[in-house]
């Protein structure tokens, strides 16, 4: 009976740790998503791209970009230098700071 109580206690501690970890991950993802969308809106990306039902149609719909198989590195290159992947692309280069580029690419990669 004593070993059952110890096992139950250990299990409860692990559940609590995973619960707290899960909350912090969700908060971090939500915060990154908000920051990324601020950058996307400020840079005018939604003039050409649609994300979750908002935006233009001149460029690809990015609502499910994370399911495309593109890596975060690929997305960063695409944002910073679109002609690298698609010569002749009409998408302009965006001079984002490294942290902004990481946030936007990470956010787009999360869209599935």
Phi and psi restraints in degrees (range 20) as a CNS / XPLOR table:
assign (resid 1 and name C) (resid 2 and name N)
       (resid 2 and name CA) (resid 2 and name C) 1.0 -64.4 20.0 2
assign (resid 2 and name N) (resid 2 and name CA)
       (resid 2 and name C) (resid 3 and name N) 1.0 -40.9 20.0 2
assign (resid 2 and name C) (resid 3 and name N)
       (resid 3 and name CA) (resid 3 and name C) 1.0 -65.7 20.0 2
assign (resid 3 and name N) (resid 3 and name CA)
       (resid 3 and name C) (resid 4 and name N) 1.0 -32.6 20.0 2
assign (resid 3 and name C) (resid 4 and name N)
       (resid 4 and name CA) (resid 4 and name C) 1.0 -64.3 20.0 2
assign (resid 4 and name N) (resid 4 and name CA)
       (resid 4 and name C) (resid 5 and name N) 1.0 -42.6 20.0 2
assign (resid 4 and name C) (resid 5 and name N)
       (resid 5 and name CA) (resid 5 and name C) 1.0 -65.1 20.0 2
assign (resid 5 and name N) (resid 5 and name CA)
       (resid 5 and name C) (resid 6 and name N) 1.0 -41.0 20.0 2
assign (resid 5 and name C) (resid 6 and name N)
       (resid 6 and name CA) (resid 6 and name C) 1.0 -65.5 20.0 2
assign (resid 6 and name N) (resid 6 and name CA)
       (resid 6 and name C) (resid 7 and name N) 1.0 -43.2 20.0 2
assign (resid 6 and name C) (resid 7 and name N)
       (resid 7 and name CA) (resid 7 and name C) 1.0 -62.4 20.0 2
assign (resid 7 and name N) (resid 7 and name CA)
       (resid 7 and name C) (resid 8 and name N) 1.0 -43.2 20.0 2
assign (resid 7 and name C) (resid 8 and name N)
       (resid 8 and name CA) (resid 8 and name C) 1.0 -64.0 20.0 2
assign (resid 8 and name N) (resid 8 and name CA)
       (resid 8 and name C) (resid 9 and name N) 1.0 -39.5 20.0 2
assign (resid 8 and name C) (resid 9 and name N)
       (resid 9 and name CA) (resid 9 and name C) 1.0 -65.5 20.0 2
assign (resid 9 and name N) (resid 9 and name CA)
       (resid 9 and name C) (resid 10 and name N) 1.0 -45.8 20.0 2
assign (resid 9 and name C) (resid 10 and name N)
       (resid 10 and name CA) (resid 10 and name C) 1.0 -61.7 20.0 2
assign (resid 10 and name N) (resid 10 and name CA)
       (resid 10 and name C) (resid 11 and name N) 1.0 -43.9 20.0 2
assign (resid 10 and name C) (resid 11 and name N)
       (resid 11 and name CA) (resid 11 and name C) 1.0 -60.3 20.0 2
assign (resid 11 and name N) (resid 11 and name CA)
       (resid 11 and name C) (resid 12 and name N) 1.0 -42.8 20.0 2
assign (resid 11 and name C) (resid 12 and name N)
       (resid 12 and name CA) (resid 12 and name C) 1.0 -63.6 20.0 2
assign (resid 12 and name N) (resid 12 and name CA)
       (resid 12 and name C) (resid 13 and name N) 1.0 -40.1 20.0 2
assign (resid 12 and name C) (resid 13 and name N)
       (resid 13 and name CA) (resid 13 and name C) 1.0 -63.9 20.0 2
assign (resid 13 and name N) (resid 13 and name CA)
       (resid 13 and name C) (resid 14 and name N) 1.0 -45.1 20.0 2
assign (resid 13 and name C) (resid 14 and name N)
       (resid 14 and name CA) (resid 14 and name C) 1.0 -61.7 20.0 2
assign (resid 14 and name N) (resid 14 and name CA)
       (resid 14 and name C) (resid 15 and name N) 1.0 -42.6 20.0 2
assign (resid 14 and name C) (resid 15 and name N)
       (resid 15 and name CA) (resid 15 and name C) 1.0 -59.5 20.0 2
assign (resid 15 and name N) (resid 15 and name CA)
       (resid 15 and name C) (resid 16 and name N) 1.0 -43.9 20.0 2
assign (resid 15 and name C) (resid 16 and name N)
       (resid 16 and name CA) (resid 16 and name C) 1.0 -61.7 20.0 2
assign (resid 16 and name N) (resid 16 and name CA)
       (resid 16 and name C) (resid 17 and name N) 1.0 -44.7 20.0 2
assign (resid 16 and name C) (resid 17 and name N)
       (resid 17 and name CA) (resid 17 and name C) 1.0 -62.2 20.0 2
assign (resid 17 and name N) (resid 17 and name CA)
       (resid 17 and name C) (resid 18 and name N) 1.0 -46.3 20.0 2
assign (resid 17 and name C) (resid 18 and name N)
       (resid 18 and name CA) (resid 18 and name C) 1.0 -64.7 20.0 2
assign (resid 18 and name N) (resid 18 and name CA)
       (resid 18 and name C) (resid 19 and name N) 1.0 -35.9 20.0 2
assign (resid 18 and name C) (resid 19 and name N)
       (resid 19 and name CA) (resid 19 and name C) 1.0 -63.3 20.0 2
assign (resid 19 and name N) (resid 19 and name CA)
       (resid 19 and name C) (resid 20 and name N) 1.0 -48.8 20.0 2
assign (resid 19 and name C) (resid 20 and name N)
       (resid 20 and name CA) (resid 20 and name C) 1.0 -63.1 20.0 2
assign (resid 20 and name N) (resid 20 and name CA)
       (resid 20 and name C) (resid 21 and name N) 1.0 -43.3 20.0 2
assign (resid 20 and name C) (resid 21 and name N)
       (resid 21 and name CA) (resid 21 and name C) 1.0 -60.8 20.0 2
assign (resid 21 and name N) (resid 21 and name CA)
       (resid 21 and name C) (resid 22 and name N) 1.0 -44.2 20.0 2
assign (resid 21 and name C) (resid 22 and name N)
       (resid 22 and name CA) (resid 22 and name C) 1.0 -61.1 20.0 2
assign (resid 22 and name N) (resid 22 and name CA)
       (resid 22 and name C) (resid 23 and name N) 1.0 -41.0 20.0 2
assign (resid 22 and name C) (resid 23 and name N)
       (resid 23 and name CA) (resid 23 and name C) 1.0 -63.7 20.0 2
assign (resid 23 and name N) (resid 23 and name CA)
       (resid 23 and name C) (resid 24 and name N) 1.0 -43.5 20.0 2
assign (resid 23 and name C) (resid 24 and name N)
       (resid 24 and name CA) (resid 24 and name C) 1.0 -65.9 20.0 2
assign (resid 24 and name N) (resid 24 and name CA)
       (resid 24 and name C) (resid 25 and name N) 1.0 -36.7 20.0 2
assign (resid 24 and name C) (resid 25 and name N)
       (resid 25 and name CA) (resid 25 and name C) 1.0 -65.9 20.0 2
assign (resid 25 and name N) (resid 25 and name CA)
       (resid 25 and name C) (resid 26 and name N) 1.0 -44.2 20.0 2
assign (resid 25 and name C) (resid 26 and name N)
       (resid 26 and name CA) (resid 26 and name C) 1.0 -63.2 20.0 2
assign (resid 26 and name N) (resid 26 and name CA)
       (resid 26 and name C) (resid 27 and name N) 1.0 -43.1 20.0 2
assign (resid 26 and name C) (resid 27 and name N)
       (resid 27 and name CA) (resid 27 and name C) 1.0 -62.5 20.0 2
assign (resid 27 and name N) (resid 27 and name CA)
       (resid 27 and name C) (resid 28 and name N) 1.0 -42.6 20.0 2
assign (resid 27 and name C) (resid 28 and name N)
       (resid 28 and name CA) (resid 28 and name C) 1.0 -63.4 20.0 2
assign (resid 28 and name N) (resid 28 and name CA)
       (resid 28 and name C) (resid 29 and name N) 1.0 -44.1 20.0 2
assign (resid 28 and name C) (resid 29 and name N)
       (resid 29 and name CA) (resid 29 and name C) 1.0 -64.8 20.0 2
assign (resid 29 and name N) (resid 29 and name CA)
       (resid 29 and name C) (resid 30 and name N) 1.0 -40.9 20.0 2
assign (resid 29 and name C) (resid 30 and name N)
       (resid 30 and name CA) (resid 30 and name C) 1.0 -64.4 20.0 2
assign (resid 30 and name N) (resid 30 and name CA)
       (resid 30 and name C) (resid 31 and name N) 1.0 -43.6 20.0 2
assign (resid 30 and name C) (resid 31 and name N)
       (resid 31 and name CA) (resid 31 and name C) 1.0 -62.3 20.0 2
assign (resid 31 and name N) (resid 31 and name CA)
       (resid 31 and name C) (resid 32 and name N) 1.0 -45.0 20.0 2
assign (resid 31 and name C) (resid 32 and name N)
       (resid 32 and name CA) (resid 32 and name C) 1.0 -63.2 20.0 2
assign (resid 32 and name N) (resid 32 and name CA)
       (resid 32 and name C) (resid 33 and name N) 1.0 -38.4 20.0 2
assign (resid 32 and name C) (resid 33 and name N)
       (resid 33 and name CA) (resid 33 and name C) 1.0 -64.2 20.0 2
assign (resid 33 and name N) (resid 33 and name CA)
       (resid 33 and name C) (resid 34 and name N) 1.0 -43.2 20.0 2
assign (resid 33 and name C) (resid 34 and name N)
       (resid 34 and name CA) (resid 34 and name C) 1.0 -63.8 20.0 2
assign (resid 34 and name N) (resid 34 and name CA)
       (resid 34 and name C) (resid 35 and name N) 1.0 -46.5 20.0 2
assign (resid 34 and name C) (resid 35 and name N)
       (resid 35 and name CA) (resid 35 and name C) 1.0 -61.9 20.0 2
assign (resid 35 and name N) (resid 35 and name CA)
       (resid 35 and name C) (resid 36 and name N) 1.0 -43.9 20.0 2
assign (resid 35 and name C) (resid 36 and name N)
       (resid 36 and name CA) (resid 36 and name C) 1.0 -62.6 20.0 2
assign (resid 36 and name N) (resid 36 and name CA)
       (resid 36 and name C) (resid 37 and name N) 1.0 -43.4 20.0 2
assign (resid 36 and name C) (resid 37 and name N)
       (resid 37 and name CA) (resid 37 and name C) 1.0 -65.6 20.0 2
assign (resid 37 and name N) (resid 37 and name CA)
       (resid 37 and name C) (resid 38 and name N) 1.0 -33.9 20.0 2
assign (resid 37 and name C) (resid 38 and name N)
       (resid 38 and name CA) (resid 38 and name C) 1.0 -61.6 20.0 2
assign (resid 38 and name N) (resid 38 and name CA)
       (resid 38 and name C) (resid 39 and name N) 1.0 -43.9 20.0 2
assign (resid 38 and name C) (resid 39 and name N)
       (resid 39 and name CA) (resid 39 and name C) 1.0 -64.8 20.0 2
assign (resid 39 and name N) (resid 39 and name CA)
       (resid 39 and name C) (resid 40 and name N) 1.0 -46.3 20.0 2
assign (resid 39 and name C) (resid 40 and name N)
       (resid 40 and name CA) (resid 40 and name C) 1.0 -58.9 20.0 2
assign (resid 40 and name N) (resid 40 and name CA)
       (resid 40 and name C) (resid 41 and name N) 1.0 -43.8 20.0 2
assign (resid 40 and name C) (resid 41 and name N)
       (resid 41 and name CA) (resid 41 and name C) 1.0 -68.7 20.0 2
assign (resid 41 and name N) (resid 41 and name CA)
       (resid 41 and name C) (resid 42 and name N) 1.0 -43.5 20.0 2
assign (resid 41 and name C) (resid 42 and name N)
       (resid 42 and name CA) (resid 42 and name C) 1.0 -63.5 20.0 2
assign (resid 42 and name N) (resid 42 and name CA)
       (resid 42 and name C) (resid 43 and name N) 1.0 -34.5 20.0 2
assign (resid 42 and name C) (resid 43 and name N)
       (resid 43 and name CA) (resid 43 and name C) 1.0 -86.0 20.0 2
assign (resid 43 and name N) (resid 43 and name CA)
       (resid 43 and name C) (resid 44 and name N) 1.0 -4.9 20.0 2
assign (resid 43 and name C) (resid 44 and name N)
       (resid 44 and name CA) (resid 44 and name C) 1.0 80.8 20.0 2
assign (resid 44 and name N) (resid 44 and name CA)
       (resid 44 and name C) (resid 45 and name N) 1.0 18.3 20.0 2
assign (resid 44 and name C) (resid 45 and name N)
       (resid 45 and name CA) (resid 45 and name C) 1.0 -60.4 20.0 2
assign (resid 45 and name N) (resid 45 and name CA)
       (resid 45 and name C) (resid 46 and name N) 1.0 -31.7 20.0 2
assign (resid 45 and name C) (resid 46 and name N)
       (resid 46 and name CA) (resid 46 and name C) 1.0 -74.9 20.0 2
assign (resid 46 and name N) (resid 46 and name CA)
       (resid 46 and name C) (resid 47 and name N) 1.0 -4.4 20.0 2
assign (resid 46 and name C) (resid 47 and name N)
       (resid 47 and name CA) (resid 47 and name C) 1.0 -66.9 20.0 2
assign (resid 47 and name N) (resid 47 and name CA)
       (resid 47 and name C) (resid 48 and name N) 1.0 -30.6 20.0 2
assign (resid 47 and name C) (resid 48 and name N)
       (resid 48 and name CA) (resid 48 and name C) 1.0 -115.5 20.0 2
assign (resid 48 and name N) (resid 48 and name CA)
       (resid 48 and name C) (resid 49 and name N) 1.0 -30.6 20.0 2
assign (resid 48 and name C) (resid 49 and name N)
       (resid 49 and name CA) (resid 49 and name C) 1.0 -108.9 20.0 2
assign (resid 49 and name N) (resid 49 and name CA)
       (resid 49 and name C) (resid 50 and name N) 1.0 146.8 20.0 2
assign (resid 49 and name C) (resid 50 and name N)
       (resid 50 and name CA) (resid 50 and name C) 1.0 -100.7 20.0 2
assign (resid 50 and name N) (resid 50 and name CA)
       (resid 50 and name C) (resid 51 and name N) 1.0 136.0 20.0 2
assign (resid 50 and name C) (resid 51 and name N)
       (resid 51 and name CA) (resid 51 and name C) 1.0 -132.6 20.0 2
assign (resid 51 and name N) (resid 51 and name CA)
       (resid 51 and name C) (resid 52 and name N) 1.0 117.3 20.0 2
assign (resid 51 and name C) (resid 52 and name N)
       (resid 52 and name CA) (resid 52 and name C) 1.0 51.6 20.0 2
assign (resid 52 and name N) (resid 52 and name CA)
       (resid 52 and name C) (resid 53 and name N) 1.0 46.2 20.0 2
assign (resid 52 and name C) (resid 53 and name N)
       (resid 53 and name CA) (resid 53 and name C) 1.0 89.5 20.0 2
assign (resid 53 and name N) (resid 53 and name CA)
       (resid 53 and name C) (resid 54 and name N) 1.0 -5.6 20.0 2
assign (resid 53 and name C) (resid 54 and name N)
       (resid 54 and name CA) (resid 54 and name C) 1.0 -116.5 20.0 2
assign (resid 54 and name N) (resid 54 and name CA)
       (resid 54 and name C) (resid 55 and name N) 1.0 138.3 20.0 2
assign (resid 54 and name C) (resid 55 and name N)
       (resid 55 and name CA) (resid 55 and name C) 1.0 125.6 20.0 2
assign (resid 55 and name N) (resid 55 and name CA)
       (resid 55 and name C) (resid 56 and name N) 1.0 -171.3 20.0 2
assign (resid 55 and name C) (resid 56 and name N)
       (resid 56 and name CA) (resid 56 and name C) 1.0 -94.5 20.0 2
assign (resid 56 and name N) (resid 56 and name CA)
       (resid 56 and name C) (resid 57 and name N) 1.0 -176.3 20.0 2
assign (resid 56 and name C) (resid 57 and name N)
       (resid 57 and name CA) (resid 57 and name C) 1.0 -126.8 20.0 2
assign (resid 57 and name N) (resid 57 and name CA)
       (resid 57 and name C) (resid 58 and name N) 1.0 7.6 20.0 2
assign (resid 57 and name C) (resid 58 and name N)
       (resid 58 and name CA) (resid 58 and name C) 1.0 -70.2 20.0 2
assign (resid 58 and name N) (resid 58 and name CA)
       (resid 58 and name C) (resid 59 and name N) 1.0 -30.9 20.0 2
assign (resid 58 and name C) (resid 59 and name N)
       (resid 59 and name CA) (resid 59 and name C) 1.0 -110.3 20.0 2
assign (resid 59 and name N) (resid 59 and name CA)
       (resid 59 and name C) (resid 60 and name N) 1.0 175.7 20.0 2
assign (resid 59 and name C) (resid 60 and name N)
       (resid 60 and name CA) (resid 60 and name C) 1.0 -62.0 20.0 2
assign (resid 60 and name N) (resid 60 and name CA)
       (resid 60 and name C) (resid 61 and name N) 1.0 148.4 20.0 2
assign (resid 60 and name C) (resid 61 and name N)
       (resid 61 and name CA) (resid 61 and name C) 1.0 -71.8 20.0 2
assign (resid 61 and name N) (resid 61 and name CA)
       (resid 61 and name C) (resid 62 and name N) 1.0 126.3 20.0 2
assign (resid 61 and name C) (resid 62 and name N)
       (resid 62 and name CA) (resid 62 and name C) 1.0 -101.6 20.0 2
assign (resid 62 and name N) (resid 62 and name CA)
       (resid 62 and name C) (resid 63 and name N) 1.0 8.5 20.0 2
assign (resid 62 and name C) (resid 63 and name N)
       (resid 63 and name CA) (resid 63 and name C) 1.0 -59.6 20.0 2
assign (resid 63 and name N) (resid 63 and name CA)
       (resid 63 and name C) (resid 64 and name N) 1.0 -26.9 20.0 2
assign (resid 63 and name C) (resid 64 and name N)
       (resid 64 and name CA) (resid 64 and name C) 1.0 -126.0 20.0 2
assign (resid 64 and name N) (resid 64 and name CA)
       (resid 64 and name C) (resid 65 and name N) 1.0 34.2 20.0 2
assign (resid 64 and name C) (resid 65 and name N)
       (resid 65 and name CA) (resid 65 and name C) 1.0 -58.4 20.0 2
assign (resid 65 and name N) (resid 65 and name CA)
       (resid 65 and name C) (resid 66 and name N) 1.0 -34.3 20.0 2
assign (resid 65 and name C) (resid 66 and name N)
       (resid 66 and name CA) (resid 66 and name C) 1.0 -64.2 20.0 2
assign (resid 66 and name N) (resid 66 and name CA)
       (resid 66 and name C) (resid 67 and name N) 1.0 -22.5 20.0 2
assign (resid 66 and name C) (resid 67 and name N)
       (resid 67 and name CA) (resid 67 and name C) 1.0 -86.7 20.0 2
assign (resid 67 and name N) (resid 67 and name CA)
       (resid 67 and name C) (resid 68 and name N) 1.0 -4.1 20.0 2
assign (resid 67 and name C) (resid 68 and name N)
       (resid 68 and name CA) (resid 68 and name C) 1.0 -75.2 20.0 2
assign (resid 68 and name N) (resid 68 and name CA)
       (resid 68 and name C) (resid 69 and name N) 1.0 -18.9 20.0 2
assign (resid 68 and name C) (resid 69 and name N)
       (resid 69 and name CA) (resid 69 and name C) 1.0 93.7 20.0 2
assign (resid 69 and name N) (resid 69 and name CA)
       (resid 69 and name C) (resid 70 and name N) 1.0 -1.9 20.0 2
assign (resid 69 and name C) (resid 70 and name N)
       (resid 70 and name CA) (resid 70 and name C) 1.0 -73.5 20.0 2
assign (resid 70 and name N) (resid 70 and name CA)
       (resid 70 and name C) (resid 71 and name N) 1.0 137.0 20.0 2
assign (resid 70 and name C) (resid 71 and name N)
       (resid 71 and name CA) (resid 71 and name C) 1.0 -77.7 20.0 2
assign (resid 71 and name N) (resid 71 and name CA)
       (resid 71 and name C) (resid 72 and name N) 1.0 166.7 20.0 2
assign (resid 71 and name C) (resid 72 and name N)
       (resid 72 and name CA) (resid 72 and name C) 1.0 -62.2 20.0 2
assign (resid 72 and name N) (resid 72 and name CA)
       (resid 72 and name C) (resid 73 and name N) 1.0 -39.7 20.0 2
assign (resid 72 and name C) (resid 73 and name N)
       (resid 73 and name CA) (resid 73 and name C) 1.0 -59.4 20.0 2
assign (resid 73 and name N) (resid 73 and name CA)
       (resid 73 and name C) (resid 74 and name N) 1.0 -45.4 20.0 2
assign (resid 73 and name C) (resid 74 and name N)
       (resid 74 and name CA) (resid 74 and name C) 1.0 -58.9 20.0 2
assign (resid 74 and name N) (resid 74 and name CA)
       (resid 74 and name C) (resid 75 and name N) 1.0 -44.3 20.0 2
assign (resid 74 and name C) (resid 75 and name N)
       (resid 75 and name CA) (resid 75 and name C) 1.0 -64.5 20.0 2
assign (resid 75 and name N) (resid 75 and name CA)
       (resid 75 and name C) (resid 76 and name N) 1.0 -40.3 20.0 2
assign (resid 75 and name C) (resid 76 and name N)
       (resid 76 and name CA) (resid 76 and name C) 1.0 -62.1 20.0 2
assign (resid 76 and name N) (resid 76 and name CA)
       (resid 76 and name C) (resid 77 and name N) 1.0 -43.2 20.0 2
assign (resid 76 and name C) (resid 77 and name N)
       (resid 77 and name CA) (resid 77 and name C) 1.0 -63.8 20.0 2
assign (resid 77 and name N) (resid 77 and name CA)
       (resid 77 and name C) (resid 78 and name N) 1.0 -43.0 20.0 2
assign (resid 77 and name C) (resid 78 and name N)
       (resid 78 and name CA) (resid 78 and name C) 1.0 -61.1 20.0 2
assign (resid 78 and name N) (resid 78 and name CA)
       (resid 78 and name C) (resid 79 and name N) 1.0 -41.8 20.0 2
assign (resid 78 and name C) (resid 79 and name N)
       (resid 79 and name CA) (resid 79 and name C) 1.0 -70.2 20.0 2
assign (resid 79 and name N) (resid 79 and name CA)
       (resid 79 and name C) (resid 80 and name N) 1.0 -44.7 20.0 2
assign (resid 79 and name C) (resid 80 and name N)
       (resid 80 and name CA) (resid 80 and name C) 1.0 -75.7 20.0 2
assign (resid 80 and name N) (resid 80 and name CA)
       (resid 80 and name C) (resid 81 and name N) 1.0 -32.9 20.0 2
assign (resid 80 and name C) (resid 81 and name N)
       (resid 81 and name CA) (resid 81 and name C) 1.0 -150.1 20.0 2
assign (resid 81 and name N) (resid 81 and name CA)
       (resid 81 and name C) (resid 82 and name N) 1.0 76.2 20.0 2
assign (resid 81 and name C) (resid 82 and name N)
       (resid 82 and name CA) (resid 82 and name C) 1.0 -57.5 20.0 2
assign (resid 82 and name N) (resid 82 and name CA)
       (resid 82 and name C) (resid 83 and name N) 1.0 -29.3 20.0 2
assign (resid 82 and name C) (resid 83 and name N)
       (resid 83 and name CA) (resid 83 and name C) 1.0 -68.0 20.0 2
assign (resid 83 and name N) (resid 83 and name CA)
       (resid 83 and name C) (resid 84 and name N) 1.0 -15.8 20.0 2
assign (resid 83 and name C) (resid 84 and name N)
       (resid 84 and name CA) (resid 84 and name C) 1.0 -64.9 20.0 2
assign (resid 84 and name N) (resid 84 and name CA)
       (resid 84 and name C) (resid 85 and name N) 1.0 -43.2 20.0 2
assign (resid 84 and name C) (resid 85 and name N)
       (resid 85 and name CA) (resid 85 and name C) 1.0 -89.8 20.0 2
assign (resid 85 and name N) (resid 85 and name CA)
       (resid 85 and name C) (resid 86 and name N) 1.0 -34.6 20.0 2
assign (resid 85 and name C) (resid 86 and name N)
       (resid 86 and name CA) (resid 86 and name C) 1.0 -130.9 20.0 2
assign (resid 86 and name N) (resid 86 and name CA)
       (resid 86 and name C) (resid 87 and name N) 1.0 85.6 20.0 2
assign (resid 86 and name C) (resid 87 and name N)
       (resid 87 and name CA) (resid 87 and name C) 1.0 -54.3 20.0 2
assign (resid 87 and name N) (resid 87 and name CA)
       (resid 87 and name C) (resid 88 and name N) 1.0 135.3 20.0 2
assign (resid 87 and name C) (resid 88 and name N)
       (resid 88 and name CA) (resid 88 and name C) 1.0 86.2 20.0 2
assign (resid 88 and name N) (resid 88 and name CA)
       (resid 88 and name C) (resid 89 and name N) 1.0 4.7 20.0 2
assign (resid 88 and name C) (resid 89 and name N)
       (resid 89 and name CA) (resid 89 and name C) 1.0 -58.8 20.0 2
assign (resid 89 and name N) (resid 89 and name CA)
       (resid 89 and name C) (resid 90 and name N) 1.0 141.1 20.0 2
assign (resid 89 and name C) (resid 90 and name N)
       (resid 90 and name CA) (resid 90 and name C) 1.0 -85.5 20.0 2
assign (resid 90 and name N) (resid 90 and name CA)
       (resid 90 and name C) (resid 91 and name N) 1.0 -6.6 20.0 2
assign (resid 90 and name C) (resid 91 and name N)
       (resid 91 and name CA) (resid 91 and name C) 1.0 -68.4 20.0 2
assign (resid 91 and name N) (resid 91 and name CA)
       (resid 91 and name C) (resid 92 and name N) 1.0 128.9 20.0 2
assign (resid 91 and name C) (resid 92 and name N)
       (resid 92 and name CA) (resid 92 and name C) 1.0 -75.1 20.0 2
assign (resid 92 and name N) (resid 92 and name CA)
       (resid 92 and name C) (resid 93 and name N) 1.0 159.7 20.0 2
assign (resid 92 and name C) (resid 93 and name N)
       (resid 93 and name CA) (resid 93 and name C) 1.0 -75.6 20.0 2
assign (resid 93 and name N) (resid 93 and name CA)
       (resid 93 and name C) (resid 94 and name N) 1.0 140.8 20.0 2
assign (resid 93 and name C) (resid 94 and name N)
       (resid 94 and name CA) (resid 94 and name C) 1.0 -114.1 20.0 2
assign (resid 94 and name N) (resid 94 and name CA)
       (resid 94 and name C) (resid 95 and name N) 1.0 123.2 20.0 2
assign (resid 94 and name C) (resid 95 and name N)
       (resid 95 and name CA) (resid 95 and name C) 1.0 -91.4 20.0 2
assign (resid 95 and name N) (resid 95 and name CA)
       (resid 95 and name C) (resid 96 and name N) 1.0 78.0 20.0 2
assign (resid 95 and name C) (resid 96 and name N)
       (resid 96 and name CA) (resid 96 and name C) 1.0 -89.7 20.0 2
assign (resid 96 and name N) (resid 96 and name CA)
       (resid 96 and name C) (resid 97 and name N) 1.0 152.0 20.0 2
assign (resid 96 and name C) (resid 97 and name N)
       (resid 97 and name CA) (resid 97 and name C) 1.0 -68.0 20.0 2
assign (resid 97 and name N) (resid 97 and name CA)
       (resid 97 and name C) (resid 98 and name N) 1.0 153.5 20.0 2
assign (resid 97 and name C) (resid 98 and name N)
       (resid 98 and name CA) (resid 98 and name C) 1.0 -52.3 20.0 2
assign (resid 98 and name N) (resid 98 and name CA)
       (resid 98 and name C) (resid 99 and name N) 1.0 -41.1 20.0 2
assign (resid 98 and name C) (resid 99 and name N)
       (resid 99 and name CA) (resid 99 and name C) 1.0 -66.0 20.0 2
assign (resid 99 and name N) (resid 99 and name CA)
       (resid 99 and name C) (resid 100 and name N) 1.0 -41.0 20.0 2
assign (resid 99 and name C) (resid 100 and name N)
       (resid 100 and name CA) (resid 100 and name C) 1.0 -63.4 20.0 2
assign (resid 100 and name N) (resid 100 and name CA)
       (resid 100 and name C) (resid 101 and name N) 1.0 -44.1 20.0 2
assign (resid 100 and name C) (resid 101 and name N)
       (resid 101 and name CA) (resid 101 and name C) 1.0 -60.5 20.0 2
assign (resid 101 and name N) (resid 101 and name CA)
       (resid 101 and name C) (resid 102 and name N) 1.0 -42.8 20.0 2
assign (resid 101 and name C) (resid 102 and name N)
       (resid 102 and name CA) (resid 102 and name C) 1.0 -63.6 20.0 2
assign (resid 102 and name N) (resid 102 and name CA)
       (resid 102 and name C) (resid 103 and name N) 1.0 -43.3 20.0 2
assign (resid 102 and name C) (resid 103 and name N)
       (resid 103 and name CA) (resid 103 and name C) 1.0 -63.9 20.0 2
assign (resid 103 and name N) (resid 103 and name CA)
       (resid 103 and name C) (resid 104 and name N) 1.0 -47.1 20.0 2
assign (resid 103 and name C) (resid 104 and name N)
       (resid 104 and name CA) (resid 104 and name C) 1.0 -66.1 20.0 2
assign (resid 104 and name N) (resid 104 and name CA)
       (resid 104 and name C) (resid 105 and name N) 1.0 -46.1 20.0 2
assign (resid 104 and name C) (resid 105 and name N)
       (resid 105 and name CA) (resid 105 and name C) 1.0 -63.2 20.0 2
assign (resid 105 and name N) (resid 105 and name CA)
       (resid 105 and name C) (resid 106 and name N) 1.0 -42.5 20.0 2
assign (resid 105 and name C) (resid 106 and name N)
       (resid 106 and name CA) (resid 106 and name C) 1.0 -62.6 20.0 2
assign (resid 106 and name N) (resid 106 and name CA)
       (resid 106 and name C) (resid 107 and name N) 1.0 -40.9 20.0 2
assign (resid 106 and name C) (resid 107 and name N)
       (resid 107 and name CA) (resid 107 and name C) 1.0 -64.5 20.0 2
assign (resid 107 and name N) (resid 107 and name CA)
       (resid 107 and name C) (resid 108 and name N) 1.0 -47.9 20.0 2
assign (resid 107 and name C) (resid 108 and name N)
       (resid 108 and name CA) (resid 108 and name C) 1.0 -61.4 20.0 2
assign (resid 108 and name N) (resid 108 and name CA)
       (resid 108 and name C) (resid 109 and name N) 1.0 -37.4 20.0 2
assign (resid 108 and name C) (resid 109 and name N)
       (resid 109 and name CA) (resid 109 and name C) 1.0 -67.0 20.0 2
assign (resid 109 and name N) (resid 109 and name CA)
       (resid 109 and name C) (resid 110 and name N) 1.0 -23.3 20.0 2
assign (resid 109 and name C) (resid 110 and name N)
       (resid 110 and name CA) (resid 110 and name C) 1.0 -83.2 20.0 2
assign (resid 110 and name N) (resid 110 and name CA)
       (resid 110 and name C) (resid 111 and name N) 1.0 -11.4 20.0 2
assign (resid 110 and name C) (resid 111 and name N)
       (resid 111 and name CA) (resid 111 and name C) 1.0 -80.1 20.0 2
assign (resid 111 and name N) (resid 111 and name CA)
       (resid 111 and name C) (resid 112 and name N) 1.0 111.4 20.0 2
